[in-house]
Amino acid sequence: MKFKAFLTEHGVNLLERRFLPALDKMGKICHLFLTRDHAIFLHNLLNGDGVQCIAQFRKEALFDDYRISSQNEDRIAFAIDVSLLLRAVRSSVSICTEFGNGPSANRLQIKLVKKLPLNCTQPMPFLTFETKGYKSAVIQDVPISKPLSRAQVLELQTALELAQDIPRTLVQVPDSNQLQNFVERMKQVGDLLNVSISKYGDLHVQISTTLITLGAEFRKLLVIGEQAEASSDDRNQSAQTRSERAISRGDAQRVQVSVKHFSRSLHCHLAKPDCTFYGIAPHGSCLTVIFQFFIPGTHQTDKSISLHCRLPVLDPGSS
C-alpha cells in the first residue's frame, strides 16, 4: 500500500489552526481513514465507547498531487496519536516559515513509509512529513499503528456509514459560548444531563440531584427537518412542563447523556464552524451534534468539509 500527497497552504491552516486542536481535545488516539476521494478522522467508531467524532475532508480541501493505492480498493486506515500529528504539522509550518518566504514557499509532503527505528529488529510504519527547501529537507516521522486489515477496514467503513444517519429534527444553537458556559457550571452539580429537543425549535438541558435542579432553555430556534407548531396552551407553562407535553404528543424527544461527553463535544468549536445543530436520533439512540462550515465570504455550505459528533445515550429516552 502507498500514500503520498502534498498539503496545500489551505490544508495546513485547516489542520493546524482548527481541526487538529479540536480533535486533540476529543481523545488522544484517532483513526485516519484514507480513500481515493477523502481523508477522514474518526474517534471511537470501533470501540463504541465515548463520544464518536467524525471529521471528513474531500482530498482537494487538504491536498494536491494526492496518490493512494492499496489492494483494498485503494483504502488505507490506521490509528495515530493526534497530539503527535499536530506537533509535526506545527513544526513543519514553522520550518517552512523560518527557511522560506512564508508557509507556501516550501512544499510540505506527507507520505506513508516503513522504517527501522533504533534498537528494533522489525521495520515500523510512520506517517512522514518532509519539508523540502532550496538546499535541504527536514523530515519528521509520526508513528502510526499497523495499517488495518481488510476486515477491520470494512468494519470501520460500516461504522462510518451507520454514523452518517441524520436526526429527523435538527435545531440550530446560535450562541454556543452561552451553552458552553452553562455546561461548565453544570459540571459542578452532577454527572448526568437531560437533553430534550422539540419540533417547535426548543432545546432544553437540565441536570438534577436530590438537592438541586439546574436547567436552561433555548426557544424558537431554527428548525431543519420535521417541524410542528407549539400549542397555545403551553405559552404560560414552565419549561419542564412544555417539554413533557411535547414529548407526550410525539413532538419532542429526550435523552440522558454524560455532562463530560457533552462538554467534550463543545471543544469541536475550536474548528471554528459557522453553525451548530443539535438533534436526537430515531428511538433516542444518540445525541447528534452537526457543525456546518461556509465557503469563506459566503453563506453557502462548504461541502468539502464535514464534522459531527454522536454522544452515547445513558438512558433510552423517549421517542
C-alpha positions as CSV (number, residue, x, y, z in Angstrom):
1,M,0.0,0.0,0.0
2,K,1.2,3.5,-0.8
3,F,0.1,7.0,0.1
4,K,1.7,10.3,-0.9
5,A,0.4,13.8,-1.2
6,F,1.3,17.5,-0.7
7,L,-0.5,19.5,1.9
8,T,-1.8,22.8,0.5
9,E,-1.5,26.0,2.4
10,H,-5.2,26.0,3.0
11,G,-5.0,22.3,4.1
12,V,-2.2,23.2,6.6
13,N,-4.3,26.1,8.0
14,L,-7.4,23.8,8.4
15,L,-5.4,21.1,10.2
16,E,-3.0,23.2,12.3
17,R,-5.3,26.0,13.4
18,R,-8.7,24.4,13.5
19,F,-9.4,20.7,13.2
20,L,-6.4,19.0,14.9
21,P,-6.7,21.2,18.0
22,A,-10.4,20.3,18.2
23,L,-9.7,16.6,17.6
24,D,-6.9,16.6,20.1
25,K,-9.5,17.6,22.8
26,M,-11.7,14.7,21.8
27,G,-9.2,12.0,22.6
28,K,-5.6,11.0,22.3
29,I,-5.9,8.4,19.6
30,C,-8.0,8.5,16.4
31,H,-8.2,6.6,13.2
32,L,-7.1,8.2,9.9
33,F,-9.0,6.7,7.0
34,L,-7.8,7.5,3.5
35,T,-9.7,6.7,0.4
36,R,-9.5,7.7,-3.3
37,D,-11.5,10.9,-2.6
38,H,-11.5,11.6,1.2
39,A,-9.4,11.9,4.3
40,I,-11.4,11.1,7.4
41,F,-10.5,11.4,11.1
42,L,-12.5,9.1,13.3
43,H,-12.8,8.9,17.1
44,N,-14.3,5.9,18.9
45,L,-16.1,4.4,15.9
46,L,-14.7,0.9,16.5
47,N,-14.8,0.6,20.3
48,G,-18.2,2.3,20.7
49,D,-17.1,3.9,24.0
50,G,-17.3,7.6,24.5
51,V,-18.1,10.4,22.0
52,Q,-17.9,9.5,18.4
53,C,-16.4,12.3,16.3
54,I,-16.0,12.3,12.5
55,A,-14.2,14.9,10.5
56,Q,-14.3,14.3,6.8
57,F,-12.5,16.2,4.0
58,R,-12.5,15.9,0.3
59,K,-8.9,15.4,-0.8
60,E,-9.0,18.8,-2.6
61,A,-9.7,20.5,0.7
62,L,-6.3,19.5,2.2
63,F,-4.0,18.1,-0.6
64,D,-2.8,18.4,-4.1
65,D,-1.0,15.7,-6.1
66,Y,-2.8,13.1,-4.0
67,R,-1.8,9.5,-4.7
68,I,-3.1,6.4,-2.9
69,S,-3.0,2.7,-3.8
70,S,-3.8,-0.5,-1.9
71,Q,-5.2,-3.9,-2.6
72,N,-8.3,-3.0,-0.6
73,E,-9.9,-0.7,-3.2
74,D,-7.3,2.0,-2.5
75,R,-8.4,2.3,1.1
76,I,-5.9,2.7,4.0
77,A,-6.7,3.2,7.6
78,F,-4.5,3.3,10.8
79,A,-4.5,4.7,14.3
80,I,-2.5,7.8,15.1
81,D,-1.8,10.0,18.1
82,V,-3.5,13.3,17.3
83,S,-1.1,15.4,19.6
84,L,2.0,14.0,17.8
85,L,0.3,14.7,14.4
86,L,-0.5,18.3,15.4
87,R,3.1,18.8,16.7
88,A,4.5,17.5,13.4
89,V,2.3,19.8,11.4
90,R,3.1,22.8,13.5
91,S,6.8,22.1,13.4
92,S,6.8,21.7,9.7
93,V,4.9,25.0,9.3
94,S,7.5,26.8,11.5
95,I,10.3,25.3,9.4
96,C,8.7,26.4,6.2
97,T,8.2,29.9,7.6
98,E,11.7,30.2,9.0
99,F,13.6,29.0,6.0
100,G,11.2,30.0,3.2
101,N,9.4,33.1,2.2
102,G,6.3,32.2,4.1
103,P,4.4,28.9,4.6
104,S,3.8,28.5,0.8
105,A,7.4,28.9,-0.2
106,N,8.3,25.3,0.6
107,R,6.0,22.3,-0.2
108,L,5.0,20.0,2.7
109,Q,4.9,16.4,1.6
110,I,3.1,13.7,3.6
111,K,3.5,10.0,2.9
112,L,3.4,6.5,4.5
113,V,6.7,4.8,5.0
114,K,8.3,1.9,6.8
115,K,11.5,2.5,8.7
116,L,13.7,0.6,11.1
117,P,13.9,2.5,14.4
118,L,16.9,2.3,16.6
119,N,17.1,-0.8,18.8
120,C,14.4,-2.5,16.7
121,T,14.6,-5.6,14.6
122,Q,11.3,-5.0,12.6
123,P,10.5,-2.0,10.4
124,M,7.7,0.1,11.8
125,P,5.1,2.2,9.9
126,F,5.2,6.0,10.0
127,L,3.4,9.0,8.6
128,T,6.3,11.1,7.4
129,F,6.3,14.9,6.8
130,E,9.0,16.2,4.5
131,T,9.7,19.9,4.1
132,K,11.8,20.5,1.1
133,G,13.7,23.7,1.0
134,Y,16.1,25.1,-1.6
135,K,19.2,23.4,-0.2
136,S,17.9,21.0,2.4
137,A,15.0,18.8,3.6
138,V,13.6,18.3,7.1
139,I,11.9,15.0,7.8
140,Q,9.6,14.3,10.7
141,D,8.2,10.8,11.4
142,V,4.9,10.3,13.3
143,P,4.5,6.7,14.5
144,I,1.2,5.0,13.5
145,S,-0.3,1.6,14.1
146,K,0.0,-1.2,11.8
147,P,-2.5,-0.5,8.9
148,L,-5.9,-2.0,9.5
149,S,-6.6,-5.3,7.8
150,R,-9.2,-5.7,5.0
151,A,-11.8,-7.0,7.6
152,Q,-11.0,-4.1,10.0
153,V,-11.3,-1.5,7.2
154,L,-14.7,-3.0,6.3
155,E,-15.8,-2.7,9.9
156,L,-14.6,0.9,10.0
157,Q,-16.4,1.7,6.7
158,T,-19.6,0.1,8.1
159,A,-19.4,2.0,11.3
160,L,-18.8,5.2,9.3
161,E,-21.9,4.6,7.2
162,L,-24.1,3.9,10.3
163,A,-22.8,7.1,11.9
164,Q,-24.0,9.2,8.9
165,D,-27.7,8.9,9.9
166,I,-29.1,12.4,10.5
167,P,-31.9,13.0,13.1
168,R,-35.3,13.9,11.6
169,T,-35.3,17.2,13.5
170,L,-32.3,19.5,14.0
171,V,-32.3,22.8,15.9
172,Q,-29.6,25.4,15.4
173,V,-28.0,26.9,18.5
174,P,-26.7,30.3,17.6
175,D,-24.7,31.1,20.8
176,S,-22.5,28.1,21.6
177,N,-20.5,30.2,24.1
178,Q,-23.6,30.6,26.2
179,L,-24.3,26.9,26.1
180,Q,-20.6,26.1,26.9
181,N,-20.6,28.4,29.9
182,F,-23.8,26.8,31.2
183,V,-22.4,23.3,30.8
184,E,-19.3,24.3,32.7
185,R,-21.4,25.3,35.6
186,M,-23.4,22.1,35.4
187,K,-20.2,20.0,35.7
188,Q,-20.0,21.2,39.3
189,V,-23.5,19.9,40.1
190,G,-23.7,16.4,38.7
191,D,-22.7,13.9,36.0
192,L,-25.9,13.3,34.0
193,L,-27.5,15.8,31.6
194,N,-31.1,15.5,30.3
195,V,-31.5,17.0,26.8
196,S,-34.8,17.4,25.0
197,I,-35.3,18.8,21.5
198,S,-38.7,19.6,20.1
199,K,-40.1,20.1,16.6
200,Y,-41.1,23.6,17.8
201,G,-37.4,24.7,17.9
202,D,-36.8,24.3,21.6
203,L,-33.7,22.9,23.2
204,H,-33.9,22.1,26.9
205,V,-31.0,21.0,29.0
206,Q,-31.3,20.0,32.7
207,I,-29.3,18.4,35.4
208,S,-30.9,17.2,38.7
209,T,-29.7,15.9,42.0
210,T,-31.5,15.3,45.2
211,L,-30.7,18.8,46.3
212,I,-30.9,20.9,43.2
213,T,-32.3,21.1,39.7
214,L,-30.5,23.4,37.2
215,G,-31.7,23.9,33.6
216,A,-31.6,26.1,30.6
217,E,-33.9,26.5,27.7
218,F,-33.3,27.8,24.2
219,R,-36.6,28.6,22.4
220,K,-37.8,29.3,18.9
221,L,-34.5,28.1,17.3
222,L,-34.2,27.5,13.6
223,V,-35.5,24.0,12.8
224,I,-34.3,21.8,9.9
225,G,-36.3,18.7,9.1
226,E,-39.6,17.8,10.8
227,Q,-41.3,20.8,12.4
228,A,-44.6,21.4,14.3
229,E,-46.5,24.3,15.8
230,A,-46.4,24.7,19.5
231,S,-49.8,24.6,21.3
232,S,-51.1,28.0,22.5
233,D,-51.9,26.3,25.8
234,D,-48.2,25.9,26.6
235,R,-47.3,29.5,26.5
236,N,-47.5,30.2,30.2
237,Q,-46.2,26.8,31.3
238,S,-42.8,26.1,32.8
239,A,-40.0,24.9,30.5
240,Q,-40.2,21.5,32.1
241,T,-44.0,21.2,31.6
242,R,-43.7,22.3,28.0
243,S,-41.0,19.7,27.4
244,E,-43.1,17.0,29.0
245,R,-46.2,17.9,26.9
246,A,-44.2,18.0,23.7
247,I,-42.8,14.5,24.4
248,S,-46.3,13.1,25.2
249,R,-47.5,14.5,21.8
250,G,-44.6,12.9,19.9
251,D,-43.3,16.4,19.1
252,A,-40.1,16.1,21.1
253,Q,-37.5,13.6,22.3
254,R,-35.4,13.4,25.4
255,V,-32.2,11.6,26.1
256,Q,-29.8,11.5,29.0
257,V,-26.0,11.9,28.3
258,S,-22.9,12.4,30.3
259,V,-22.1,16.0,31.2
260,K,-18.4,15.3,30.4
261,H,-19.3,13.9,27.0
262,F,-21.5,17.0,26.3
263,S,-18.7,19.3,27.4
264,R,-16.1,17.4,25.3
265,S,-18.2,17.8,22.2
266,L,-18.2,21.5,22.6
267,H,-14.5,21.5,22.0
268,C,-15.3,21.0,18.4
269,H,-15.8,24.8,18.2
270,L,-12.0,25.0,18.1
271,A,-12.6,24.0,14.4
272,K,-14.4,27.3,14.0
273,P,-17.7,26.1,12.5
274,D,-20.2,28.7,11.2
275,C,-23.3,26.9,12.5
276,T,-24.1,24.2,15.1
277,F,-27.1,21.9,15.0
278,Y,-28.4,19.5,17.7
279,G,-30.7,16.5,17.1
280,I,-31.7,13.2,18.7
281,A,-31.5,10.1,16.5
282,P,-34.6,7.9,16.0
283,H,-35.6,5.9,19.1
284,G,-33.3,8.1,21.2
285,S,-30.2,6.1,20.2
286,C,-27.8,9.0,20.5
287,L,-27.5,12.8,20.7
288,T,-26.0,14.2,17.4
289,V,-24.2,17.5,17.0
290,I,-23.6,18.7,13.4
291,F,-21.2,21.5,12.6
292,Q,-21.7,23.4,9.4
293,F,-19.0,25.3,7.5
294,F,-19.5,28.0,4.9
295,I,-17.4,28.8,1.9
296,P,-15.3,31.8,3.0
297,G,-17.1,35.1,2.2
298,T,-20.5,33.4,1.6
299,H,-23.4,31.7,3.4
300,Q,-23.1,28.6,1.1
301,T,-22.2,25.3,2.8
302,D,-18.7,24.1,2.1
303,K,-19.4,20.6,1.1
304,S,-15.7,19.6,1.0
305,I,-15.7,19.6,4.9
306,S,-17.9,18.0,7.4
307,L,-17.7,17.5,11.2
308,H,-20.2,15.9,13.6
309,C,-20.3,14.2,17.0
310,R,-22.5,11.4,18.3
311,L,-22.9,11.3,22.1
312,P,-23.8,7.9,23.6
313,V,-27.1,7.8,25.5
314,L,-27.1,6.7,29.1
315,D,-30.9,6.3,29.1
316,P,-33.0,5.0,26.2
317,G,-35.1,8.2,26.4
318,S,-38.4,8.9,24.8
319,S,-39.0,8.7,21.0
